[in-house]
Amino acid sequence: MTVTVIAGCISCGLCTEEFPNLFRMNDDGVAEAISPQVPAGKEGEARQAEEDCPVNVILTA
């Protein structure tokens, strides 16, 4: 499974606070995936982050 953050992040920090093993804030102050490949066993967390994002910019595949 992969996870990406597309354009439109509002820097609310929800994903980085809830799932710090999957997301971080980059130098521009917006969220990004630490790695596009979701670590084994973290697929549920990636899906939850996608669901929780208030602006729907987290995508899993």
C-alpha positions in Angstrom: 0.0 0.0 0.0 1.1 3.6 -0.7 0.2 6.9 0.9 0.6 10.4 -0.5 -0.3 13.9 0.5 -1.5 15.9 -2.5 -1.6 19.7 -2.9 -4.0 21.5 -0.6 -2.7 20.6 2.8 -3.7 23.3 5.4 -1.0 22.3 7.8 -3.4 21.4 10.6 -1.1 18.8 11.9 -3.7 16.1 12.6 -1.9 13.4 10.6 1.5 14.2 12.0 0.1 14.2 15.6 -2.0 11.0 15.2 0.4 9.1 13.0 3.9 10.4 13.4 5.3 7.1 12.1 3.7 7.9 8.7 3.7 11.7 8.3 5.9 14.7 9.0 5.8 18.4 8.3 8.2 19.4 5.5 10.3 22.5 5.3 7.4 24.4 3.7 5.2 23.6 6.8 2.9 21.1 5.0 2.4 17.4 5.7 4.1 14.8 3.7 4.4 11.0 3.9 7.6 9.9 5.5 7.7 7.2 2.8 5.3 6.5 0.0 5.3 2.8 1.0 3.3 2.2 4.1 5.1 -0.1 6.5 3.6 -3.6 7.0 1.0 -3.5 9.7 0.3 0.2 9.4 -2.2 0.0 6.6 -5.1 0.7 9.0 -3.4 3.8 10.2 -2.9 5.1 6.7 -6.6 4.5 5.9 -7.6 6.2 9.1 -5.4 9.2 8.3 -7.0 9.4 4.8 -10.5 9.4 6.5 -9.6 11.9 9.2 -8.0 14.5 7.0 -10.2 17.6 7.1 -9.3 18.6 3.5 -9.1 15.1 1.9 -5.5 15.5 0.7 -4.2 12.1 2.0 -4.6 9.3 -0.5 -4.0 5.6 -0.1 -3.7 3.0 -2.8 
